[in-house]
Amino acid sequence: MQQGQPIRGAALLALGINIKILPLLVGYYWLAKGRVRASLYAGLFTAASLLLPALLIGWQANLDLHEQWLARIMPGGDNYVFEKTNGCQSLNCLLAAYFYDFPEAELSASYEAGRKLARIGEPTLSLVLQGSRIALALSILGLVFYSHRRRVPPDRALLWEFAYVCLATVLIFPHQMKYAMLYSVPAGAYVIRHVLTRLSSGEGLPRLDTMVAVICGLLLIVLALMGRDIVGDRIVNTLDYYHYMGLVNVLFLGVLWFWRPVRVIAG
């Protein structure tokens, strides 16, 4: 996108999608940005690389392989409607943790009293889950439309938009475990850059912005220290049980909208 090399970028994206499907949302983001050629190339390269194994294992074996793969990764699949894995940070885990009663016993019953906010039936909560995923996907369109309408400089828009796409990716796709913290890095970088830029300019931060900056800083520090060899099993297990990383991702979506590039520039 930055260097005008759609074929090379599309090939890299296709490789990433085949290794792990998460970058698929970047192709959608490209399309929203009007990068139709890059999106088309990415789709063609992805399809071609999915067919390549047939040369070695045969056409039917390759089809069977991909049918099993799709059954495991699709957000609406039976395996990933709702998950109770504490290390998971996706929406299907967050909503289930706070609003769903699993048929089997909870993994950590000692925490139960502090986690359930309400109990919603599976049909209703499934609609909420899918609706939330659709809303997140549409919000990416809103993000791109905002940048275009307000004529945000590309260098400022890119980090803001990419940070948002990363957070949305982790929440939309099921079974995103603690490695999902890496997807918070662009959002953290955007926030830190904004704060340091304002402070170095001598303008300072308004009171509300200062409060947001302090909260974001504390949340990022906890993420950085969230290791068993640093804070111990008990603290890590507690943060995992309450899906701390997933909640931070949701909060940072709001922070990115609050500190939109035009608002950052205008102060």
C-alpha positions, 0 to 999 in steps of 0.5 A: 500500500505504501510503496505501490507494490500490490503484487508483492503485498498480495502474495505475502498476504496470501501466504499469511492467510494460508498459514493462519487465516487471521490476515483475511480481514486485511484483504477486506480492509484493502477493499474498503480502502479502494485497493481493488487490484491488491485485493483481487491479487490476494484472492487469486494468490490465496486460491492458487496456494490452496489448490497447490497441495492437490499436485502432491496429495490428489484433488479429493484429498485436498478437498477433504483437507480444506473441508476439515480446515474450514469446519474448524476455523469458521466463526459460526462452526459448532466448535466455536460458537461459545468457548469457555477456555480462559486463555481465549480473548475472542468475542465468543469467549468474552460473551460466554464468560459473562453471559452464558451458562455452559452445560458442563461445570466451569473450569474455575468454579472458585471465581464464578461469583465475580464473573457472570453479569447475566444469564442469556440463552444460547439462541439470543446470545448467538444472535448478539455474537454474530451481530457484534461481529458484523458490527465490527466489520462494518465499523472498519468501513466507517473508519475508512470512510472517516479517514477519506472524508476528513482527509487524514494524512496517509501516514497518520491514517495507516497506523490508526486504521491498522491498529483498529483492524488488528483489534477487530481481527482478534475479537471477530475470529474465534479461539484467539489465545494469549498470543493475541496480545501481539495484535494490541501492539499497533494500538498501544503504539498509536496511543503512546505516539499520540501522548509523546507527541503532545507532551514533546510539543509543550501543549500538554494533554487536557484533563480527560485525555490525561485520564485516558492516557493514564488508564491506557498506560496502566492497562499496557503495563499489566499486559507487559507484566502478565507472565507466570514467571513475573507475577505468578500463577495466581495473578495470571490465572485470575486475569485469564479467568476474567479475560483481561486481554479481551476486555483490553482489546474492546476498551482500546477500540473505544480509545482509537475512536476517541483519539481519532487522527483529526482530533489528535492533530487538532488537539 
